[in-house]
Amino acid sequence: MTPAGEPLPPTIEWRRGRLRLIDQRELPERLTFVVCSTVEDLCEAISTLAVRGAPALGAAGAYGVAMAALGAPAVRGAARVRAAARRIVATRPTAVNLAWGVERALAALAAGGASAALEEAHRIAAHDVAANRALGAHGAALVPDRARVLTHCNAGSLAAVGYGTALGVIRAAAEAGKAPRVWVDETRPLLQGARITAWELDRLGIEATLIPDVAAGSLMAAGEVDLVVVGADRIAVNGDVANKIGTYALAVLARHHGIPFYVAAPVSTIDVSTRDGGAIAIEERDGAEVTSLRGVRIAPRGFRAFNPAFDVTPARFVTALVTEAGVVRPPYRRAIARLAGSAVRRVAES
Ligand code: MRU
């Protein structure tokens, strides 16, 4: 249920042994839900982007493990759950939160059984919303009054369990009375900006204008952008950031025009096992997503297309990382190690 005064329903909700997800494939035309009863249902929902966005995938992955564990017989169940966990992680290789959520639920399962795995998934979901509110508050301090903010893809409530990361910063700035105005990149090929970010901002009553991705440069040149804020799918320990394809180009443009480029993400998006962006696996999706637009073919029949879902922005283009533990500026390596360490302690204590 949507809490009173909350314009956006929870992206992910555990209901009577099943996982209910907002079906993001249907937005903005319809607000409908997809209900997953099995790991196969969940893998399908993740692969087809019914649920998407790094923090949302973290919670979904943990619930997937809980679902597998609750349905597995006690004898020989562990191997089946591990196989299910591998299937879930393989659906989307770049967003590190997915593997992170799955691993946390597996650890809880090993320590306390299926109900502990479910408790862990609930904890991840609750922590996500709290973390996003905290990072939103930190990020809002970076947003000047009436700022014109450009964002890419969807790093909002729908990319998380609630509140959002990059959109969390914008939302917190709006809640602080700063009246930000948002340039929304449409985000080809799957239009997460046009379909989902626009839907969220509309519901939140935040002033926003949709632009083709290719308009960002000329808007910056015309002095129409005060800052850029995006989310992240994985942050390497040197501060390199993987995010939706097109983010790197925005970061280079922002640097050229002297515009701050912020990345908002929970600490769980930092991957302590990834040294730098070169080590991040970039998901490549079906070329049909490029040769078609919402099911309508726009390229000649049979034409080849390349469809990398993410790119890597080198740390030197990132003005600051906005996390629930505070704003981190370069040099990133030591600050990130500190953040990751304290997050591990906080999770262990929660
Ligand atoms: O392919 P998607 O829609 O899952 O890509 C999502 C993004 O790139 C988001 O910016 C990222 O996951 C951060 S979400 C808070």
Boltz pocket constraint, residues with backbone or C-beta under 6 A from the ligand:
constraints:
  - pocket:
      binder: B
      contacts: [[A, 49], [A, 52], [A, 53], [A, 54], [A, 55], [A, 95], [A, 152], [A, 153], [A, 154], [A, 155], [A, 156], [A, 159], [A, 160], [A, 164], [A, 165], [A, 166], [A, 192], [A, 230], [A, 231], [A, 232], [A, 233], [A, 243], [A, 244], [A, 245], [A, 264], [A, 309]]
      max_distance: 6.0
